[in-house]
Amino acid sequence: MTHVLVVGGGVAGLLTVQALLDRADDQAAARGDDGAHDALTITWLVCRPGYDTASRSGGLALRYASVDPRGDVWTSRSAEIAAGLRRRHPHLRPFVGTRRALLLSRRGPVRGYPGEPVDPAAQGLPHDHGWQHEPSPQWDPCGLLPRWPLALTADPRVRLPELPEPVGSTADLAVLHDLHGADTTVACLGLGAHVLGDTRLSGRLGVLLRGPLPVGSVHAQGAVVDDDDELRPRYTVPHGSSGPDGSGRDGHLHVGGTYLPVDDPADWDDPSRLAERARSEVPALLADVAERFPDLVGWQPVGPPWWGIRPVRDTVALGRVDAGLVGGRDVVVTHGWGGSGWTIGPAVAEEIAVSLLQGADVSPGAVVDPLAAHGPWSP
């Protein structure tokens, strides 16, 4: 029996719990038995449920903000995993869909994505380079985020005790590890990882607006991302809907952008200050979107903006914590995905699950521990 403690309830925590459950199921199927429930238990600790970037994000599966060179491999693998999740889990449908995605740039040819080059001007978009790939996973947190945690915690292998206070240090991780009798602890803390002493971690404010889906617009057909400035991308994500009889009808459009760093870590934990800043950014975001996407001139949002702080790092933090920092305990960290959680996250979570559960793999030539390739983590 492997007991894993997962700390964090954002996109990283969700994907990690799902990946662990799926890996245990796959290993049981390979053995030809139903022992998945005997091979794994998960204690999942979440502080302030719902207060995470993922619950306020557009959920588009395209890389941005994160410049980690490993991201291209993770992106391709994550697309495969996302398609499998959609087929495998009713609780994720229809909130994981496949739509065309168009990545635009004036900075040069786009690389690292499966697809083919297109001429943006042919679609009425004033950009020099375009890259279209289909299918592309699109995650819709509007419906997914409320349902996914409920489905995971309904699994008898998952226990969700209360975490009254946020993690404050690596010592806290060690205490929680012992308190819950874990074999391995996985810390998915997002921006909360700054308490682990990670000085390479920064926060960037993302703002998301919701409004009518323009009929006939290129944005009604699939996600569109303009990454002219890799730190301030502009993106649109359509969300269709259907009537009671299953007939299609117009849905809504998410228009968003990622802004410059939020430099003061104290701001990361102050929702009122961040919400006010998000509201103040709306006019500039609408002006930028109208300039970059002429068919959205005059588009207006409905309701207040959604916002979130994207935990950005020059390279994604992924690996086992240096044993000396946690008293020899087996502790894994991952954070700093830079707003690319829905894009690279499935593959990162898979690496964690394979590493933690590979001892139960009885197939010939068992997979080498993927976390070993990233080396030990220290601040």
TIROFI-888781 format. One line per field, with one value per residue (C-alpha): residue number from 1; z, y, x. Coordinates in steps of 0.001 Angstrom, whole numbers, plus 500000, padded with zeros to 6 digits. Example, Ala and Ser with C-alpha at 12.3 -4.5 7.8 and 13.67 -1.06 7.14 Angstrom:
nr: (1 / 2)
Z: (507800 / 507140)
Y: (495500 / 498940)
X: (512300 / 513670)
REM end
This chain:
nr: (1 / 2 / 3 / 4 / 5 / 6 / 7 / 8 / 9 / 10 / 11 / 12 / 13 / 14 / 15 / 16 / 17 / 18 / 19 / 20 / 21 / 22 / 23 / 24 / 25 / 26 / 27 / 28 / 29 / 30 / 31 / 32 / 33 / 34 / 35 / 36 / 37 / 38 / 39 / 40 / 41 / 42 / 43 / 44 / 45 / 46 / 47 / 48 / 49 / 50 / 51 / 52 / 53 / 54 / 55 / 56 / 57 / 58 / 59 / 60 / 61 / 62 / 63 / 64 / 65 / 66 / 67 / 68 / 69 / 70 / 71 / 72 / 73 / 74 / 75 / 76 / 77 / 78 / 79 / 80 / 81 / 82 / 83 / 84 / 85 / 86 / 87 / 88 / 89 / 90 / 91 / 92 / 93 / 94 / 95 / 96 / 97 / 98 / 99 / 100 / 101 / 102 / 103 / 104 / 105 / 106 / 107 / 108 / 109 / 110 / 111 / 112 / 113 / 114 / 115 / 116 / 117 / 118 / 119 / 120 / 121 / 122 / 123 / 124 / 125 / 126 / 127 / 128 / 129 / 130 / 131 / 132 / 133 / 134 / 135 / 136 / 137 / 138 / 139 / 140 / 141 / 142 / 143 / 144 / 145 / 146 / 147 / 148 / 149 / 150 / 151 / 152 / 153 / 154 / 155 / 156 / 157 / 158 / 159 / 160 / 161 / 162 / 163 / 164 / 165 / 166 / 167 / 168 / 169 / 170 / 171 / 172 / 173 / 174 / 175 / 176 / 177 / 178 / 179 / 180 / 181 / 182 / 183 / 184 / 185 / 186 / 187 / 188 / 189 / 190 / 191 / 192 / 193 / 194 / 195 / 196 / 197 / 198 / 199 / 200 / 201 / 202 / 203 / 204 / 205 / 206 / 207 / 208 / 209 / 210 / 211 / 212 / 213 / 214 / 215 / 216 / 217 / 218 / 219 / 220 / 221 / 222 / 223 / 224 / 225 / 226 / 227 / 228 / 229 / 230 / 231 / 232 / 233 / 234 / 235 / 236 / 237 / 238 / 239 / 240 / 241 / 242 / 243 / 244 / 245 / 246 / 247 / 248 / 249 / 250 / 251 / 252 / 253 / 254 / 255 / 256 / 257 / 258 / 259 / 260 / 261 / 262 / 263 / 264 / 265 / 266 / 267 / 268 / 269 / 270 / 271 / 272 / 273 / 274 / 275 / 276 / 277 / 278 / 279 / 280 / 281 / 282 / 283 / 284 / 285 / 286 / 287 / 288 / 289 / 290 / 291 / 292 / 293 / 294 / 295 / 296 / 297 / 298 / 299 / 300 / 301 / 302 / 303 / 304 / 305 / 306 / 307 / 308 / 309 / 310 / 311 / 312 / 313 / 314 / 315 / 316 / 317 / 318 / 319 / 320 / 321 / 322 / 323 / 324 / 325 / 326 / 327 / 328 / 329 / 330 / 331 / 332 / 333 / 334 / 335 / 336 / 337 / 338 / 339 / 340 / 341 / 342 / 343 / 344 / 345 / 346 / 347 / 348 / 349 / 350 / 351 / 352 / 353 / 354 / 355 / 356 / 357 / 358 / 359 / 360 / 361 / 362 / 363 / 364 / 365 / 366 / 367 / 368 / 369 / 370 / 371 / 372 / 373 / 374 / 375 / 376 / 377 / 378 / 379)
Z: (500000 / 498982 / 500915 / 499150 / 500776 / 498182 / 499448 / 497252 / 495533 / 492369 / 488899 / 489994 / 492944 / 490879 / 488088 / 490520 / 492406 / 489118 / 487707 / 490826 / 490730 / 487011 / 487305 / 490116 / 488008 / 484986 / 487017 / 488453 / 484946 / 483767 / 486592 / 485713 / 489155 / 490885 / 493475 / 492623 / 495879 / 497817 / 496177 / 496849 / 499345 / 499019 / 501700 / 499993 / 501946 / 500613 / 502367 / 501321 / 498658 / 495488 / 496100 / 493331 / 489932 / 488123 / 489301 / 487720 / 484498 / 480909 / 480888 / 477355 / 476559 / 474944 / 476474 / 477578 / 480345 / 481068 / 479069 / 480418 / 477518 / 478710 / 478058 / 474420 / 475363 / 478230 / 475943 / 473354 / 475971 / 477863 / 474753 / 474523 / 478211 / 478081 / 475219 / 477216 / 480317 / 478337 / 477142 / 480476 / 483020 / 482761 / 485436 / 483046 / 480131 / 478431 / 480134 / 478301 / 474606 / 471416 / 469266 / 466788 / 468317 / 466554 / 467941 / 466540 / 466722 / 465272 / 466917 / 464520 / 463560 / 466280 / 467323 / 469628 / 468717 / 466519 / 463522 / 460430 / 459569 / 458413 / 457072 / 459748 / 457207 / 455432 / 458614 / 459033 / 461756 / 461515 / 462479 / 460692 / 461767 / 462656 / 463697 / 463779 / 465317 / 465622 / 467814 / 470814 / 474330 / 475826 / 479506 / 480665 / 484387 / 484427 / 484935 / 485597 / 488776 / 490874 / 489711 / 489542 / 493263 / 494144 / 491786 / 493144 / 496781 / 496040 / 495316 / 498469 / 498051 / 498586 / 502025 / 502390 / 505973 / 506907 / 506449 / 508678 / 507907 / 504737 / 504592 / 505873 / 505302 / 504277 / 507976 / 507782 / 504937 / 507081 / 509973 / 507722 / 506198 / 509636 / 510934 / 508105 / 507919 / 504265 / 502222 / 499893 / 500102 / 496931 / 497422 / 494727 / 496297 / 493329 / 494516 / 498041 / 497296 / 498065 / 501720 / 500776 / 500070 / 496283 / 495325 / 491606 / 491854 / 490829 / 490300 / 487274 / 487288 / 484790 / 483931 / 482235 / 480853 / 479853 / 477192 / 474085 / 471465 / 468188 / 465428 / 462433 / 464187 / 463948 / 467735 / 467631 / 466013 / 468465 / 470922 / 469637 / 471386 / 470519 / 472137 / 470706 / 474241 / 476023 / 479392 / 478288 / 475921 / 474806 / 474269 / 473494 / 474325 / 473075 / 475173 / 473303 / 474869 / 473884 / 474393 / 476291 / 473112 / 472452 / 469630 / 469434 / 470268 / 470843 / 474003 / 475436 / 474809 / 477350 / 476586 / 478735 / 479227 / 481568 / 482997 / 484403 / 487640 / 490990 / 492790 / 496437 / 497765 / 500301 / 497373 / 496381 / 499446 / 499404 / 497235 / 497674 / 496417 / 493508 / 492539 / 492435 / 490235 / 487928 / 487533 / 486731 / 483957 / 482048 / 479824 / 478745 / 478053 / 475899 / 473992 / 473375 / 472239 / 469821 / 468352 / 467959 / 466895 / 464692 / 464707 / 468470 / 468244 / 470457 / 472253 / 475856 / 478821 / 480966 / 484715 / 486706 / 485647 / 486817 / 487897 / 489162 / 489959 / 487727 / 489506 / 487069 / 487254 / 484705 / 484859 / 486330 / 489841 / 489662 / 491669 / 495038 / 497746 / 498872 / 501695 / 504054 / 503974 / 505069 / 507398 / 504862 / 504061 / 500513 / 499451 / 495870 / 494767 / 491593 / 490963 / 488747 / 485688 / 484678 / 483650 / 481561 / 484048 / 481717 / 479011 / 480624 / 483831 / 482738 / 481684 / 484831 / 486993 / 485023 / 485767 / 489464 / 489410 / 487501 / 489909 / 493048 / 491884 / 489702 / 492459 / 491792 / 488092 / 487481 / 483715 / 482136 / 481787 / 484329 / 483616 / 484928 / 487593 / 485536 / 488455 / 488721 / 485423 / 486974 / 489934 / 493569 / 494282 / 496640 / 496810)
Y: (500000 / 503425 / 506432 / 509777 / 513136 / 515796 / 519385 / 521929 / 522158 / 524110 / 522702 / 521005 / 519294 / 518203 / 516768 / 515023 / 513286 / 512234 / 510959 / 508879 / 507272 / 506532 / 505045 / 502745 / 501649 / 500998 / 498921 / 496856 / 496264 / 495183 / 492662 / 491424 / 492070 / 494638 / 495566 / 499244 / 500155 / 498086 / 499690 / 503389 / 505801 / 509576 / 512207 / 515502 / 518716 / 521920 / 525281 / 527843 / 525666 / 527574 / 530281 / 529314 / 530559 / 527633 / 528570 / 531996 / 531055 / 530549 / 527048 / 527105 / 524442 / 526573 / 527465 / 530978 / 532754 / 529598 / 529552 / 526238 / 524399 / 521136 / 522618 / 521535 / 517862 / 518287 / 520123 / 517354 / 514634 / 516624 / 516899 / 513102 / 512727 / 515303 / 513493 / 510274 / 511922 / 513099 / 509556 / 507941 / 510096 / 511150 / 513793 / 515636 / 515666 / 517891 / 520272 / 518924 / 519386 / 519421 / 522518 / 524201 / 526495 / 529327 / 530743 / 534121 / 536027 / 539006 / 537865 / 535038 / 531513 / 529537 / 526324 / 523448 / 522788 / 520084 / 521588 / 523625 / 527236 / 529449 / 532981 / 535105 / 537783 / 535271 / 535178 / 538934 / 539014 / 541513 / 539204 / 538012 / 534370 / 531847 / 528218 / 526174 / 522788 / 520581 / 519022 / 521006 / 520338 / 523211 / 523083 / 524986 / 525740 / 527254 / 523780 / 521695 / 523261 / 522754 / 519155 / 517698 / 517870 / 516298 / 513392 / 512841 / 512895 / 510461 / 507858 / 505739 / 505969 / 509757 / 511345 / 515114 / 516266 / 519924 / 521997 / 525013 / 526990 / 527339 / 525654 / 528056 / 526277 / 523053 / 522160 / 522335 / 519822 / 517468 / 517853 / 517142 / 514177 / 512595 / 513632 / 511829 / 508891 / 509483 / 507521 / 510518 / 514085 / 516087 / 519866 / 521602 / 525043 / 527414 / 530858 / 529498 / 527865 / 531163 / 530096 / 527265 / 529881 / 529786 / 533219 / 532438 / 532406 / 535449 / 536229 / 537690 / 538913 / 537283 / 538901 / 537135 / 538701 / 536840 / 538076 / 537194 / 534863 / 536834 / 534999 / 534358 / 535541 / 533576 / 533507 / 531494 / 528591 / 527984 / 529436 / 532261 / 533376 / 536365 / 535902 / 538943 / 539671 / 536367 / 538017 / 539749 / 537418 / 538133 / 535232 / 534329 / 531027 / 530197 / 528123 / 526695 / 525567 / 523525 / 523727 / 521212 / 519224 / 518975 / 521503 / 523829 / 527485 / 530406 / 530255 / 532837 / 534081 / 534422 / 537288 / 537467 / 538557 / 538161 / 541323 / 542426 / 540932 / 541501 / 542259 / 542323 / 538780 / 540301 / 541124 / 537467 / 536737 / 539826 / 539167 / 542665 / 544472 / 542087 / 542297 / 546091 / 545923 / 543457 / 545827 / 548707 / 546681 / 546021 / 549153 / 548488 / 544832 / 545714 / 548302 / 545823 / 543111 / 545492 / 546466 / 542904 / 541347 / 543802 / 541699 / 542252 / 546058 / 547095 / 543753 / 544233 / 541863 / 540769 / 540838 / 541555 / 540276 / 536999 / 537096 / 534945 / 535154 / 532949 / 531438 / 531995 / 530660 / 530599 / 526803 / 524731 / 523489 / 519721 / 517146 / 515621 / 518070 / 517796 / 515255 / 517495 / 520091 / 517672 / 515323 / 512550 / 512340 / 511730 / 515086 / 516176 / 519736 / 521215 / 524857 / 527799 / 526607 / 530201 / 530003 / 526901 / 524514 / 523183 / 522787 / 521096 / 519952 / 516555 / 515446 / 516834 / 515038 / 511843 / 512001 / 512358 / 509423 / 507182 / 508030 / 507409 / 504244 / 502630 / 500149 / 498541 / 498134 / 494424 / 494681 / 493828 / 496767 / 498996 / 502721 / 504591 / 507154 / 510281 / 512651 / 511538 / 513291 / 516657 / 516244 / 517171 / 520422 / 523095 / 526818)
X: (500000 / 501346 / 500052 / 500531 / 499868 / 498948 / 499005 / 497225 / 493857 / 494580 / 495122 / 498373 / 496714 / 493718 / 495833 / 498186 / 495379 / 493755 / 497058 / 497765 / 494313 / 494563 / 498049 / 496935 / 493947 / 496152 / 498588 / 495737 / 494394 / 497854 / 497998 / 494544 / 493098 / 490940 / 493525 / 493772 / 492042 / 494548 / 497604 / 497032 / 495517 / 495629 / 495262 / 494459 / 494957 / 493394 / 493433 / 490818 / 489128 / 488325 / 490929 / 493295 / 494339 / 492726 / 489243 / 489651 / 491427 / 490374 / 491772 / 493076 / 495632 / 498312 / 501659 / 502357 / 504281 / 506304 / 509530 / 510840 / 512543 / 510977 / 507561 / 507274 / 507590 / 505142 / 502715 / 502582 / 502184 / 499563 / 497407 / 497359 / 496548 / 493752 / 492056 / 492265 / 490845 / 487859 / 487151 / 487866 / 486056 / 482410 / 482980 / 485319 / 482901 / 481935 / 484294 / 487317 / 486685 / 488693 / 488644 / 490887 / 493501 / 495275 / 498507 / 499542 / 502787 / 504578 / 507831 / 508545 / 507482 / 505789 / 507500 / 506788 / 503161 / 501691 / 499957 / 500633 / 501448 / 498595 / 498282 / 496588 / 495681 / 493443 / 491368 / 491276 / 493930 / 496828 / 499685 / 502800 / 502788 / 500129 / 500113 / 496958 / 496540 / 493529 / 492420 / 493563 / 492311 / 490362 / 489497 / 486431 / 486800 / 483291 / 481886 / 484968 / 486287 / 483127 / 482653 / 486143 / 487008 / 483663 / 484344 / 487853 / 486815 / 483978 / 486663 / 487161 / 490932 / 490878 / 490540 / 490068 / 490735 / 490773 / 493936 / 493208 / 496362 / 498452 / 501845 / 504484 / 507800 / 509489 / 509388 / 505590 / 505651 / 507703 / 505248 / 502258 / 504087 / 504522 / 501109 / 499332 / 501735 / 502613 / 505098 / 505488 / 504245 / 503583 / 503456 / 501381 / 501383 / 501370 / 502381 / 502239 / 505581 / 507300 / 507177 / 509533 / 512182 / 511893 / 513221 / 512885 / 509106 / 507074 / 503408 / 501658 / 498104 / 495765 / 492429 / 489541 / 486354 / 483188 / 480803 / 478792 / 480255 / 480403 / 478561 / 480804 / 483959 / 487180 / 487001 / 483789 / 485648 / 488450 / 490917 / 493111 / 496290 / 498464 / 501872 / 503658 / 504758 / 505354 / 504715 / 501499 / 499652 / 496086 / 493755 / 490167 / 488487 / 484968 / 482610 / 479645 / 476414 / 473392 / 469659 / 467532 / 467003 / 470743 / 470695 / 473654 / 473371 / 475655 / 477692 / 480056 / 483563 / 486357 / 488740 / 491826 / 495384 / 498308 / 499781 / 503102 / 504443 / 502794 / 506022 / 504960 / 504345 / 501939 / 499646 / 499493 / 497366 / 495129 / 492064 / 490574 / 493688 / 494096 / 490429 / 490661 / 493746 / 492005 / 489053 / 491389 / 493045 / 489807 / 489849 / 493444 / 492676 / 489652 / 491693 / 494505 / 492102 / 490358 / 493734 / 494938 / 491621 / 489668 / 486504 / 486245 / 486069 / 483185 / 482959 / 481840 / 482025 / 479113 / 479691 / 482854 / 486286 / 487707 / 491324 / 494128 / 497828 / 499921 / 502957 / 505822 / 509356 / 512176 / 512017 / 509211 / 509988 / 509669 / 511564 / 512189 / 513142 / 516747 / 516545 / 518473 / 515687 / 512959 / 514780 / 515163 / 511447 / 510271 / 508801 / 508104 / 507377 / 505960 / 505079 / 505948 / 503989 / 503369 / 499734 / 500382 / 498832 / 496184 / 498829 / 501819 / 500111 / 498802 / 502291 / 503933 / 501352 / 501935 / 505663 / 504898 / 502460 / 504861 / 507669 / 505617 / 503885 / 506515 / 507318 / 503939 / 504707 / 505276 / 505707 / 509085 / 511414 / 509656 / 509785 / 512814 / 511936 / 511141 / 511718 / 515333 / 516055 / 515140 / 517461 / 516796 / 514977 / 516194 / 515300)
REM end
